[in-house]
């Protein structure tokens, strides 16, 4: 015997939280890439980032497009929000490829300032330790569980904003 039960669609809620706090000036210095295969999650996170004044946000739907976006840029993204389980290329593989590109750029570019690395934040619904361990082994810097809370996203951005080269005056003489 089969029973059909309609459950609410959680995909619209994969990025949740209180409304954005627009009291701050936002994050105009951060270049952000969102890599998420679920179109609703991608759109909601992108809209939130724009609402809190992140003018430089690029949205892509899989790891292959993320790697392509990184390859096409002269400098690294400051923050990459990376879904882990996506078609075409998963987030683990994309992260490894992005880290490889960053290493190659450090070797080939002779600039007075070091080539920065993107701060990659893994996004996943899986609570398993091995998934988290594999993400860190691939090169992510932080792991957020979905549904992602807006305050967690904002905290990541606040930490990264303080570390962007344009805000770091300590090396300037």
C-alpha positions as MATLAB code, in Angstrom:
seq = 'XXXXXXXXXXXXXXXXXXXXXXXXXXXXXXXXXXXXXXXXXXXXXXXXXXXXXXXXXXXXXXXXXXXXXXXXXXXXXXXXXXXXXXXXXXXXXXXXXXXXXXXXXXXXXXXXXXXXXXXXXXXXXXXXXXXXXXXXXXXXXXXXXXXXXXXXXXXXXXXXXXXXXXXXXXXXX';
ca = [
       0.000    0.000    0.000;
       1.324    3.417   -0.982;
       0.519    6.694    0.698;
       0.967   10.054   -0.992;
       1.768   12.872    1.377;
       2.564   16.375    0.270;
       5.374   17.935    2.249;
       6.264   21.606    2.130;
       9.018   22.416   -0.340;
      12.034   23.179    1.847;
      14.175   24.397   -1.026;
      12.688   27.861   -0.744;
      13.882   27.908    2.858;
      17.432   26.676    2.406;
      18.696   30.160    3.166;
      16.670   31.557    6.047;
      16.850   34.129    8.764;
      15.680   37.515    9.889;
      15.504   40.301    7.368;
      18.775   41.932    6.473;
      20.148   44.709    8.617;
      20.667   47.632    6.290;
      22.073   49.879    9.017;
      25.654   49.155    7.994;
      27.297   50.395    4.843;
      27.465   46.847    3.566;
      30.346   45.136    1.854;
      31.187   47.154   -1.266;
      34.796   45.906   -1.346;
      33.990   42.196   -1.505;
      33.777   40.229   -4.747;
      31.492   37.264   -4.089;
      30.712   34.109   -6.046;
      27.676   31.981   -5.170;
      27.800   28.407   -6.485;
      24.488   26.642   -5.916;
      22.565   24.265   -8.152;
      19.169   24.924   -6.571;
      17.821   27.977   -8.424;
      15.694   29.138   -5.492;
      18.573   28.928   -3.017;
      20.865   30.697   -5.487;
      18.349   33.485   -6.057;
      17.563   33.947   -2.342;
      21.232   34.106   -1.329;
      22.011   36.464   -4.213;
      19.104   38.742   -3.265;
      20.199   38.785    0.372;
      23.773   39.673   -0.581;
      22.562   42.545   -2.745;
      20.211   43.707    0.019;
      23.120   44.064    2.439;
      25.064   46.054   -0.166;
      27.303   43.510   -1.833;
      27.387   45.046   -5.312;
      29.796   42.502   -6.791;
      27.963   39.164   -6.681;
      28.153   36.515   -9.385;
      25.785   33.524   -9.330;
      26.533   30.189  -11.025;
      24.819   26.816  -10.891;
      27.628   24.262  -10.738;
      31.272   23.740   -9.939;
      32.380   23.783  -13.556;
      30.970   27.283  -14.032;
      32.611   28.335  -10.754;
      36.025   27.199  -11.971;
      35.415   28.992  -15.272;
      34.447   32.195  -13.410;
      37.659   32.030  -11.360;
      39.770   31.379  -14.470;
      38.260   34.377  -16.270;
      39.069   36.841  -13.478;
      42.416   38.523  -13.017;
      42.051   38.434   -9.226;
      40.463   36.007   -6.811;
      36.966   36.316   -5.465;
      37.059   37.397   -1.836;
      34.362   34.910   -0.796;
      32.908   31.888   -2.567;
      29.764   30.260   -1.172;
      30.085   26.725   -2.579;
      27.373   24.094   -2.681;
      28.966   20.676   -2.373;
      26.612   18.332   -4.199;
      25.852   19.614   -7.686;
      25.576   18.172  -11.183;
      28.317   18.635  -13.803;
      31.045   19.279  -11.180;
      30.590   18.985   -7.429;
      31.859   21.517   -4.916;
      34.710   19.295   -3.709;
      36.209   19.053   -7.203;
      35.549   22.717   -7.936;
      37.299   23.749   -4.719;
      40.353   21.629   -5.539;
      40.478   23.150   -9.041;
      40.140   26.696   -7.694;
      42.969   26.100   -5.210;
      45.112   24.724   -8.061;
      44.431   27.856  -10.125;
      45.395   30.061   -7.176;
      48.680   28.180   -6.722;
      49.461   28.455  -10.442;
      48.796   32.198  -10.326;
      51.134   32.651   -7.373;
      53.889   30.869   -9.286;
      53.399   32.666  -12.605;
      52.522   36.201  -11.498;
      55.337   38.430  -10.424;
      53.569   41.201   -8.556;
      54.710   43.221   -5.550;
      51.666   41.981   -3.614;
      50.900   38.296   -3.112;
      47.974   36.793   -4.996;
      45.153   36.342   -2.524;
      43.136   33.200   -2.041;
      39.371   33.078   -2.047;
      37.690   32.290    1.249;
      35.554   29.287    0.310;
      32.494   28.532    2.423;
      30.976   25.088    1.872;
      27.177   24.861    1.967;
      25.617   21.477    2.688;
      22.627   19.829    4.312;
      24.755   16.859    5.370;
      25.699   16.727    9.019;
      28.082   13.800    8.578;
      31.620   14.354    9.810;
      33.147   12.682    6.750;
      31.449   15.195    4.438;
      32.827   18.074    6.475;
      36.287   16.471    6.604;
      36.281   15.924    2.832;
      35.279   19.545    2.270;
      38.157   20.831    4.398;
      40.542   18.385    2.714;
      39.452   19.796   -0.665;
      40.375   23.293    0.503;
      37.296   25.005    1.934;
      37.828   27.451    4.787;
      34.462   27.179    6.490;
      31.460   24.854    6.496;
      27.881   26.076    6.934;
      24.934   23.758    7.286;
      21.833   24.352    5.213;
      19.429   25.885    5.725;
      21.963   28.686    6.031;
      21.091   31.497    8.423;
      21.510   35.046    7.106;
      23.390   36.037   10.267;
      25.994   33.327    9.487;
      26.461   34.696    5.981;
      26.800   38.236    7.309;
      29.331   37.111    9.941;
      31.487   35.518    7.233;
      31.352   38.728    5.196;
      32.189   40.926    8.189;
      35.252   38.800    8.925;
      36.370   38.840    5.293;
      35.738   42.585    4.886;
      38.269   43.234    7.636;
      40.835   41.089    5.788;
      40.485   42.420    2.240;
      43.622   44.111    0.867;
      41.801   47.422    0.367;
      41.023   47.515    4.103;
      44.412   46.251    5.284;
      46.574   49.310    5.826;
      49.201   47.463    7.881;
      51.370   46.634    4.871;
      51.335   50.153    3.469;
      54.228   52.430    4.353;
];
